[in-house]
Amino acid sequence: MDPEDLSSNREPPQSGSPLAQLLREDLDRLSIEELDARIEALEEEIARTRTRRDRSRAFRSAADGLFRK
C-alpha cells in the first residue's frame, strides 16, 4: 500500500515510524505465499490493536464516570 492509498482525512504516519516503514516496503518482491502470510500477520495485529484500543476506551470511560460525579 502506498501512503497515498490511506484515507485523505488522516495524517500520514510520522517518518521513521513502524507504520511508515511498513507502508514503504516493496511488495513486488514477495511471493503469493509470502503475501498471504503477511496479510494473516497484519490481520492478527489489527485484532490485537483493536482489543487494546477498546480496553483503553473502557478505562477512559470508567475514569471519566468516576471523576464526573
C-alpha positions in Angstrom: 0.0 0.0 0.0 1.3 3.4 -0.9 0.9 6.3 1.6 -1.4 7.8 -1.0 -3.8 4.9 -0.5 -4.5 6.0 3.0 -7.7 7.9 3.6 -7.1 11.6 2.8 -8.7 12.7 6.1 -5.9 11.1 8.2 -2.5 12.4 8.8 0.3 10.4 7.3 2.4 8.4 9.7 5.5 10.1 11.1 8.6 9.5 9.1 10.6 6.6 10.6 7.7 5.2 12.5 7.0 1.4 12.1 3.8 2.2 10.2 5.7 4.5 7.8 8.3 1.8 7.3 5.6 -0.8 6.7 4.0 1.4 4.0 7.3 1.8 2.2 8.1 -1.9 1.9 8.3 -3.2 -1.7 5.6 -5.9 -2.0 6.6 -6.7 -5.6 9.4 -9.0 -4.4 7.1 -11.2 -2.3 5.6 -14.5 -3.5 1.9 -15.2 -3.2 2.6 -17.4 -0.1 4.6 -14.6 1.5 1.8 -12.1 0.7 -0.7 -14.4 2.3 1.4 -14.8 5.4 1.9 -11.0 5.6 -1.9 -10.5 5.3 -2.5 -13.0 8.1 0.1 -11.4 10.4 -1.3 -7.9 9.7 -4.9 -9.1 10.4 -3.7 -10.6 13.7 -2.0 -7.3 14.6 -5.1 -5.3 13.7 -7.2 -7.5 16.0 -4.6 -7.1 18.8 -4.6 -3.3 18.3 -8.4 -3.1 18.3 -8.5 -5.1 21.5 -6.0 -2.7 23.1 -7.9 0.4 21.8 -11.2 -1.0 23.2 -9.6 -1.6 26.6 -8.3 1.9 26.6 -11.7 3.4 25.8 -13.4 1.4 28.5 -10.8 2.5 31.1 -11.2 6.1 29.9 -14.9 5.9 30.2 -14.8 4.4 33.7 -12.3 7.1 34.8 -14.5 9.9 33.3 -17.5 8.5 35.0 -15.7 8.3 38.4 -14.4 11.9 38.2 -17.6 13.5 36.9 -19.6 12.6 40.0 
